[in-house]
């Protein structure tokens, strides 16, 4: 009887050790099958192109295919929500940016928390947002545009890609700091360019204007980034014009809450190496997007800071959940 009891206890101890060590062993073997990288935007756009270039380059560092899936809808929230329903095993990851997480959360559009329900793998890059007017507009500088807006409160209209979109939030923050009263007219995606070309608005605040600036149809007055663009070195940042703000709508890789650290580390290292790939840099260059790399820990901290910042801004704009 005692011998059987000792045997049973021994088996229980061994089982406990196996359970305790089983996950690290599994993490060490990860990945053993394809990884799905979900983007909440449609195929062919800037983020889709960049995501596919990054996934292609990461394959050789993970020894498994990285398959990009497009799950659109809800202004980017559908694809994000989908990833969060998956097991935290590293086989379903997502790409996200500012509007589908931080801004939408404060506007009451989400059923998840953008910090507590995510495991951030890394920050990769960001959009290149700016303020454009028509090339023949009378305002050649952002200062001239500001003076015109101040002289015509609530009469100068601008286009963005929707209420709560990065271009909208950025322009309203700029207007607040500059003491302007503007008319916001939301459009869908690339329709902002059409609106400005057609003279339906005086300005736009968005990120898809580069081809029209290069073609001489638009004039870029200022950008929201933290430094000037090598592509448009003569165009100042809003910050250097005296307004303390930087908006980039950073692109981040994430997984569900509880993604183990060893797996996060493997993913981070693979995607970080993939960022050196020429195909990825060519994709960034095509859309004039800056590298904004942050490691896992720093990305998590940055999201926490941004969550507080945009909460205050959304409240200030009267867009918060009621």
Secondary structure, DSSP 4 states (H G I P E B T S, - for coil): -HHHHHHHHHHHHHHHHHHHHHHHHHHHH--SS-EEEEESS-TTSHHHHHHHHHHHHHHHHHTS-EEEEE---GGGHHHHHHHHTS-SSSSEEEEE-SIIIIIHHHTT--SS-TTTTEEEEEEEEE---EEEEETT-S--SHHHHHHHHHHTTTT-EEEESSTTSHHHHHHHHHHHHHT---EEEE--TTHHHHHHHTTSSSEEEES--HHHHHTTSEEEEEE-SSS-BTTBTTSPBTTTTT-------EEEEEEETT--HHHHHHHHHHHHHHTT-HHHHHHHHHTT--EEEE-HHHHHHHHHHHHHHHHHHHHHTT-S--
